[in-house]
Amino acid sequence: MIRSVITGTGRSLPERRLTNAELEKMVDTTDEWIVARTGIRERRIAAPDEFLSKFATEAGRQALEGAGVPAEKVGLLICATVTPDMPIPAAACFVAHNLGLTNAYAFDMQAGCSGFLYALSVADAFIASGRAEHVLVVGGEILSKYVDWTDRGTCILFADGAGAVLLSAKEGEKGILGVVCRTDGSQSDFITMPGGGSRNPPNIKENIDARLPFIKMKGNETFKIAVRSLTEVSEQVLRDQGFTAADVDVFIPHQANTRIIEAVGSRLGIGADRTIVNIARYGNTSAASIPIALDECVREGRIQPGNLILMSAFGAGLTWAGALVRW
Ligand SMILES: CC(C)(COP(=O)(O)OP(=O)(O)OC[C@H]1O[C@@H](n2cnc3c(N)ncnc32)[C@H](O)[C@@H]1OP(=O)(O)O)[C@@H](O)C(=O)NCCC(=O)NCCS
C-alpha cells in the first residue's frame, strides 16, 4: 500500500525572545498570571524586517535536506498560514521560489491553528491519488504583527515561527494512517481578525481606526469548546484506524494553552509522559505549533521508528483536526 511518509522535518524561529517580564511593562498583567493561566514563559517575535516566507523557507529547506529529496522532485507545496507575507500573492509562491521548487505548484491553506493538519490531509490525498510523489507542507505564522499590543487577553498568547515536513510516497505500513478535519462556521466569531478583508476593507480609514485588522478572541468560550473538540477528534481518528489512546506513543497537541492540553490528555487517558508540551518557550504559533514540536521531537530522538503519533489541533473557523502517523 502507498502511504505518505514523513521523510524530513524542519523548524525556524525568530531570535528575539519576548518574556512575560517584558509584557508586564506593556499591559496590565503578571508573569504569575500568564504562567498559571497559559503555561507560557516566553515567545519568539519576528524583527520589523522579518516576514513569514523567511521562516517558512528555512523550515522547508531543512525538511528537504533531511529527506535528501531534490527540490525539483517536489510536486506540491502547501503553506498553512493566516499571516502570509501579503494578501497577494500567496506566501507559498515566495517559498517555492526561494527553495527552487521548479516543478511544484504552490498555495496557501487558511484554517487557523488547524492549518497544518488540514494541509497534511490535502497533501496525503495528493500522494494517495498519485498526483504527487513528494509534497512539502509548511505551517508558519507571524502573529506578532497582527496582535493588538494593548489587548492583554491576546497579546500574551500569540507568537511567531515555522515548521515543515516533507511527505513522500512509499510502499509499506509507515506514514499517515488517517486525518480527520472538521469545520463549524456557526461560531466563527470566537477567533477573528475582522478587518483587512472584503467585509471591513483596509481602504476605509474607520476600519483601521477601530483596530479591526487585529486578532480578537473570546478566550473563555474558545477554551471550553477547544477541550471538547480536541478530545472528540482525537478519539475519532484513533477509532477510525482501529486504535485506542493506550496505543499512542507520542501525543503532539496544538500548543494553545497548557490547561487545554492537560484537560484533553486527562480525558483521553494520555499522561504527561506521552504528551509534548513546548508552549512555555514558544507561546501559541497557530499553524506552526505542531510541526515545530514534531521537528523538536525528531531531532531530540523523542520519536522512534514504529511509534504511533497522534496530533490534534483546534482554531479559528471554528476548525479542528486530528491525525495519526506510524513513524
Ligand atoms: C485566553 C485565556 C488564556 C484566558 O484565560 P481564562 O482563564 O479563560 O481567563 P478569562 O478570559 O476567563 O479571564 C479571567 C480574568 O483574567 C483577566 N485577564 C485576561 N487576560 C489577562 C492577562 N494577560 N493578565 C491578567 N489578567 C488577565 C480577564 O480580564 C478576566 O478578568 P475579570 O474576571 O476581572 O473579568 C484562555 O481562555 C485560553 O487559553 N483560551 C483558549 C485559547 C485557544 O484555545 N485558542 C484556540 C486556538 S488559537
The ligand as an SDF file (V2000), in Angstrom:
LIG
                    3D

 48 50  0  0  0  0  0  0  0  0999 V2000
   -7.1350   33.3450   26.7610 C   0  0  0  0  0  0  0  0  0  0  0  0
   -7.0620   32.5350   28.0240 C   0  0  0  0  0  0  0  0  0  0  0  0
   -5.6350   32.2470   28.4100 C   0  0  0  0  0  0  0  0  0  0  0  0
   -7.7040   33.3430   29.1560 C   0  0  0  0  0  0  0  0  0  0  0  0
   -7.7070   32.5850   30.3500 O   0  0  0  0  0  0  0  0  0  0  0  0
   -9.0470   32.4430   31.1940 P   0  0  0  0  0  0  0  0  0  0  0  0
   -8.6790   31.7030   32.3900 O   0  0  0  0  0  0  0  0  0  0  0  0
  -10.0890   31.8410   30.2910 O   0  0  0  0  0  0  0  0  0  0  0  0
   -9.3550   33.9220   31.5440 O   0  0  0  0  0  0  0  0  0  0  0  0
  -10.7170   34.7230   31.2790 P   0  0  0  0  0  0  0  0  0  0  0  0
  -10.7840   35.1350   29.8560 O   0  0  0  0  0  0  0  0  0  0  0  0
  -11.8780   33.9780   31.8570 O   0  0  0  0  0  0  0  0  0  0  0  0
  -10.4370   35.9840   32.1620 O   0  0  0  0  0  0  0  0  0  0  0  0
  -10.3300   35.8770   33.5920 C   0  0  0  0  0  0  0  0  0  0  0  0
   -9.8760   37.2090   34.1210 C   0  0  0  0  0  0  0  0  0  0  0  0
   -8.4880   37.3880   33.7800 O   0  0  0  0  0  0  0  0  0  0  0  0
   -8.3240   38.6340   33.1390 C   0  0  0  0  0  0  0  0  0  0  0  0
   -7.2230   38.5540   32.1910 N   0  0  0  0  0  0  0  0  0  0  0  0
   -7.2540   38.2530   30.8750 C   0  0  0  0  0  0  0  0  0  0  0  0
   -6.0200   38.2910   30.3650 N   0  0  0  0  0  0  0  0  0  0  0  0
   -5.1950   38.6390   31.3850 C   0  0  0  0  0  0  0  0  0  0  0  0
   -3.8100   38.8370   31.4830 C   0  0  0  0  0  0  0  0  0  0  0  0
   -2.9900   38.7070   30.4240 N   0  0  0  0  0  0  0  0  0  0  0  0
   -3.2900   39.1570   32.6860 N   0  0  0  0  0  0  0  0  0  0  0  0
   -4.0710   39.2760   33.7670 C   0  0  0  0  0  0  0  0  0  0  0  0
   -5.3970   39.1200   33.7330 N   0  0  0  0  0  0  0  0  0  0  0  0
   -5.9520   38.7970   32.5520 C   0  0  0  0  0  0  0  0  0  0  0  0
   -9.6390   38.9080   32.4640 C   0  0  0  0  0  0  0  0  0  0  0  0
   -9.8170   40.2690   32.2050 O   0  0  0  0  0  0  0  0  0  0  0  0
  -10.5940   38.4080   33.4960 C   0  0  0  0  0  0  0  0  0  0  0  0
  -10.7520   39.3790   34.4860 O   0  0  0  0  0  0  0  0  0  0  0  0
  -12.1860   39.6610   35.1620 P   0  0  0  0  0  0  0  0  0  0  0  0
  -12.5510   38.3740   35.8390 O   0  0  0  0  0  0  0  0  0  0  0  0
  -11.9000   40.7770   36.0770 O   0  0  0  0  0  0  0  0  0  0  0  0
  -13.0870   39.9950   34.0240 O   0  0  0  0  0  0  0  0  0  0  0  0
   -7.8240   31.2110   27.8600 C   0  0  0  0  0  0  0  0  0  0  0  0
   -9.2040   31.4670   27.8330 O   0  0  0  0  0  0  0  0  0  0  0  0
   -7.4720   30.4360   26.6300 C   0  0  0  0  0  0  0  0  0  0  0  0
   -6.4020   29.9000   26.5130 O   0  0  0  0  0  0  0  0  0  0  0  0
   -8.4520   30.2850   25.7050 N   0  0  0  0  0  0  0  0  0  0  0  0
   -8.3700   29.4060   24.5740 C   0  0  0  0  0  0  0  0  0  0  0  0
   -7.3690   29.7880   23.5640 C   0  0  0  0  0  0  0  0  0  0  0  0
   -7.4750   28.8480   22.4150 C   0  0  0  0  0  0  0  0  0  0  0  0
   -7.6260   27.6680   22.5770 O   0  0  0  0  0  0  0  0  0  0  0  0
   -7.4650   29.3180   21.2220 N   0  0  0  0  0  0  0  0  0  0  0  0
   -7.7040   28.4450   20.1120 C   0  0  0  0  0  0  0  0  0  0  0  0
   -6.5390   28.2110   19.3240 C   0  0  0  0  0  0  0  0  0  0  0  0
   -5.7740   29.7060   18.8500 S   0  0  0  0  0  0  0  0  0  0  0  0
  1  2  1  0
  2  3  1  0
  2  4  1  0
  2 36  1  0
  4  5  1  0
  5  6  1  0
  6  7  2  0
  6  8  1  0
  6  9  1  0
  9 10  1  0
 10 11  2  0
 10 12  1  0
 10 13  1  0
 13 14  1  0
 14 15  1  0
 15 16  1  0
 15 30  1  0
 16 17  1  0
 17 18  1  0
 17 28  1  0
 18 19  1  0
 18 27  1  0
 19 20  2  0
 20 21  1  0
 21 22  1  0
 21 27  2  0
 22 23  1  0
 22 24  2  0
 24 25  1  0
 25 26  2  0
 26 27  1  0
 28 29  1  0
 28 30  1  0
 30 31  1  0
 31 32  1  0
 32 33  2  0
 32 34  1  0
 32 35  1  0
 36 37  1  0
 36 38  1  0
 38 39  2  0
 38 40  1  0
 40 41  1  0
 41 42  1  0
 42 43  1  0
 43 44  2  0
 43 45  1  0
 45 46  1  0
 46 47  1  0
 47 48  1  0
M  END
$$$$
